[in-house]
Amino acid sequence: MNQQKKWWREPMIWLVAGLPLASIVAGVGLVVIAVNSGGADTVTDRVQRVAQIQTADLGPDQQAAGMKLSAVMRADDGVIEVLPVSGEFPRDQPLSLRLTHPAQAKADLQLELAPTATGWRLGTELDSSHDWGLELAPADNRWRLRGRLPRMQHAAHLAPSLAAAR
């Protein structure tokens, strides 16, 4: 009856040492997963933080609203096409279309669309198994239009993020 057990056969030792050790291993695992998953920030604008206030440049949005620009982006049959709806677009220069993945920044796409008689076009396939955030701008980023292409859809409306000043 007075026989002593080995320390590794004592259940209390495993509770006292094992639970904290398991929580440390789990915490390190969560940190590794969080670091390797990439950014989850859906706002891709450069922001400036000044005295607890975060500011972003809305000049391109105001410019697009002032020019009354809007467009439709269509992705179907291996072609991505942007068709102007309203406003005076500079039709002789290519446009940059940025497609942002909703969860993985490394899956974002930056495409350059060449001008055509009806709008702008690029021959490439687009994965429609998830939503895409859309941002259309010229090379000099003077203005920009934004939109969202829902999963399994083939067209989206692009408009300024801000309403036009009256």
Secondary structure, 3 states (H helix, E strand, C coil): CCCCCCHHHCHHHHHHHHHHHHHHHHHHHHHHHHHHCCCCCCCCCCEEEECCEEEECCHHHHHHHHCCCEEEEEEECCEEEEEEEECCCCCCCCEEEEEECCCCHHHCEEEEEEECCCCEEECCCCCCCCCEEEEEEECCCCCCEEEEECCCCCEEEEECCCCCCC
